[in-house]
């Protein structure tokens, strides 16, 4: 059974830092591109970052570039999202996801290309 379990979300003040973790099980983690998405209240789920199975970082949107860093540890079957200089607009539920490795017609920043999702972890940044 595939599971992705996020952790690390909490309430933090503007300018603070958090590190989110996502631990996987039930599939060959080391062969999957993994991604982070987030969804704020009343908004669509948006791409935050992705990392290939070899550890290559694929992209960050301008909204988080220079502040967020994605990484992975295949031995620990875990990906991370280090978030620095947090802003109130970073408030959202953060989800990790595993990208379908074959037959994928969507780009890595499109949530439709991801087949496995975690339950999410809440990040709240107070002003």
Residue pairs with C-beta under 8 A, 6 or more apart in sequence:
1 25
1 26
2 24
2 25
2 26
2 27
2 98
2 116
3 24
3 25
3 26
3 118
4 22
4 23
4 24
4 96
4 97
4 98
4 116
4 117
4 118
4 119
5 22
5 23
5 24
5 118
5 119
6 20
6 21
6 22
6 94
6 95
6 96
6 118
6 119
6 120
6 121
7 20
7 21
7 22
7 23
7 121
8 18
8 19
8 20
8 21
8 121
9 18
9 20
9 93
9 94
9 121
9 122
9 123
9 124
10 18
10 122
10 123
10 124
11 124
11 125
11 126
12 18
12 86
12 123
12 124
12 125
12 126
13 86
13 125
13 126
14 86
14 87
14 88
14 125
14 126
14 127
15 85
15 86
16 86
16 125
17 82
17 83
17 84
17 85
17 86
18 82
18 83
18 86
18 123
19 80
19 81
19 82
19 83
20 36
20 80
20 81
20 83
20 94
20 96
20 121
20 123
21 78
21 79
21 80
22 34
22 36
22 78
22 79
22 80
22 81
22 96
22 118
23 76
23 77
23 78
24 34
24 77
24 78
24 79
24 98
25 77
27 98
27 116
29 74
29 77
29 98
30 53
30 74
30 77
31 53
31 101
32 53
32 98
32 99
32 101
33 50
33 51
33 52
33 53
33 58
33 98
33 99
33 101
33 108
34 50
34 51
34 72
34 79
34 96
34 97
34 98
34 99
35 47
35 48
35 49
35 50
35 51
35 96
35 97
35 98
35 99
35 108
35 109
35 114
36 48
36 49
36 50
36 70
36 79
36 81
36 94
36 95
36 96
36 97
37 45
37 46
37 47
37 48
37 94
37 95
37 96
37 97
37 111
37 114
38 45
38 46
38 48
38 90
38 92
38 93
38 94
38 95
38 123
39 45
39 46
39 92
39 93
39 95
39 120
40 89
40 91
40 92
40 93
43 92
45 95
45 111
46 61
47 59
47 61
47 109
47 110
47 111
48 60
48 61
48 64
48 68
48 70
48 81
48 94
49 57
49 58
49 59
49 60
49 64
49 68
49 70
49 81
50 57
50 58
50 59
50 70
50 99
50 108
50 109
51 57
51 58
51 70
51 71
51 72
51 79
52 58
53 74
55 71
55 72
57 70
58 108
58 109
59 108
59 109
60 66
60 68
60 70
61 109
63 89
64 83
64 90
67 83
67 84
67 85
67 86
68 81
68 82
68 83
68 84
69 81
69 82
69 84
70 79
70 80
70 81
70 82
71 79
71 80
71 82
72 78
72 79
72 80
73 79
73 80
79 96
81 94
81 96
83 90
83 123
86 123
86 125
87 125
88 125
88 126
88 127
89 125
90 123
90 125
91 123
91 124
91 125
92 122
92 123
93 120
93 121
93 122
93 123
94 120
94 121
94 122
94 123
95 117
95 118
95 119
95 120
96 117
96 118
97 111
97 114
97 115
97 116
97 117
97 118
98 114
98 115
98 116
99 108
99 113
99 114
99 115
100 113
100 114
100 115
104 113
105 113
106 112
106 113
107 113
